[in-house]
Amino acid sequence: WDASTVAAKNEMKDFPVARETMASHREKAESFLVEVLNARTGKPLGAVGVNTGSMFLRLENARAAGDWVAVPDLHNRILVYSLSSGKEAGEFFGDHATLSAAAGLICVENERGHLTLYDLKTGDDLDRWVFSKPVILSSFSGDGKKLFVLTADQTAYVLDTQPSAGLDIAASPGEAKPATKE
């Protein structure tokens, strides 16, 4: 929602944290309300006020998990917010974010075929992988200990997200090359 619209202002009545965050934004014309809904029930889980410094958000690629909301913009950044505090929790370079609320992780495609794993609380760079083909899908396991990656040539990988754990290949048809550590 464009924060200046009547509809957004009406929605903010139900989300005091988002309302407070929006009030603190200097550039109101560049602020947006992002509401997160439960996909099964349609009920609101929360909302955050997003200020990108520009009007260029790509909400079709926004992701939410647990308390976290990741919103990409057209400046090749992923802006991460906490639903409970409404505050920006981090900013990551790249596109196509995947979140794990259980493990507190975010995986971001920094450039074509390059994935970086970050700690959501600290922003620390935990691991990196390089694939020979573009990544078309990535998804964490329920506990966040594994990351499933599918590349454009239909090669599937299951990566261990635990520190120093290395690489575990789930399926590698044909002569596909496994991901390499950066």
WONOR-V191369 format. One record per residue. N is the residue number from 1. RES is the residue in one small letter. PSI is psi in whole degrees, -180 to 180 (NA if undefined). Layout:
N|RES|PSI + N|RES|PSI
This chain:
1|w|136 + 2|d|124 + 3|a|-20 + 4|s|-7 + 5|t|156 + 6|v|-41 + 7|a|-44 + 8|a|-42 + 9|k|-38 + 10|n|-42 + 11|e|-38 + 12|m|-21 + 13|k|-32 + 14|d|-7 + 15|f|83 + 16|p|-35 + 17|v|-45 + 18|a|-39 + 19|r|-44 + 20|e|-43 + 21|t|-44 + 22|m|-37 + 23|a|-27 + 24|s|-11 + 25|h|130 + 26|r|-44 + 27|e|89 + 28|k|-32 + 29|a|-15 + 30|e|20 + 31|s|145 + 32|f|147 + 33|l|123 + 34|v|114 + 35|e|134 + 36|v|129 + 37|l|150 + 38|n|122 + 39|a|-28 + 40|r|-41 + 41|t|-22 + 42|g|1 + 43|k|142 + 44|p|137 + 45|l|-23 + 46|g|-179 + 47|a|154 + 48|v|151 + 49|g|126 + 50|v|129 + 51|n|110 + 52|t|-9 + 53|g|3 + 54|s|173 + 55|m|16 + 56|f|82 + 57|l|152 + 58|r|78 + 59|l|-18 + 60|e|-18 + 61|n|10 + 62|a|149 + 63|r|151 + 64|a|144 + 65|a|124 + 66|g|-125 + 67|d|-3 + 68|w|142 + 69|v|126 + 70|a|122 + 71|v|117 + 72|p|152 + 73|d|178 + 74|l|6 + 75|h|18 + 76|n|42 + 77|r|151 + 78|i|119 + 79|l|124 + 80|v|132 + 81|y|153 + 82|s|127 + 83|l|-36 + 84|s|-37 + 85|s|-22 + 86|g|-2 + 87|k|151 + 88|e|126 + 89|a|-18 + 90|g|165 + 91|e|127 + 92|f|142 + 93|f|127 + 94|g|-161 + 95|d|170 + 96|h|71 + 97|a|147 + 98|t|132 + 99|l|147 + 100|s|107 + 101|a|-39 + 102|a|-39 + 103|a|-6 + 104|g|43 + 105|l|153 + 106|i|136 + 107|c|129 + 108|v|137 + 109|e|107 + 110|n|-36 + 111|e|173 + 112|r|118 + 113|g|5 + 114|h|117 + 115|l|141 + 116|t|135 + 117|l|129 + 118|y|152 + 119|d|124 + 120|l|-33 + 121|k|-38 + 122|t|-21 + 123|g|5 + 124|d|141 + 125|d|115 + 126|l|-34 + 127|d|160 + 128|r|146 + 129|w|146 + 130|v|130 + 131|f|149 + 132|s|-18 + 133|k|160 + 134|p|145 + 135|v|127 + 136|i|-15 + 137|l|139 + 138|s|143 + 139|s|134 + 140|f|153 + 141|s|166 + 142|g|-36 + 143|d|-4 + 144|g|6 + 145|k|-15 + 146|k|149 + 147|l|119 + 148|f|132 + 149|v|132 + 150|l|128 + 151|t|169 + 152|a|-24 + 153|d|15 + 154|q|28 + 155|t|130 + 156|a|138 + 157|y|146 + 158|v|113 + 159|l|139 + 160|d|128 + 161|t|2 + 162|q|148 + 163|p|133 + 164|s|26 + 165|a|-24 + 166|g|-160 + 167|l|136 + 168|d|115 + 169|i|123 + 170|a|-45 + 171|a|135 + 172|s|81 + 173|p|150 + 174|g|-144 + 175|e|24 + 176|a|142 + 177|k|137 + 178|p|161 + 179|a|149 + 180|t|150 + 181|k|143 + 182|e|NA
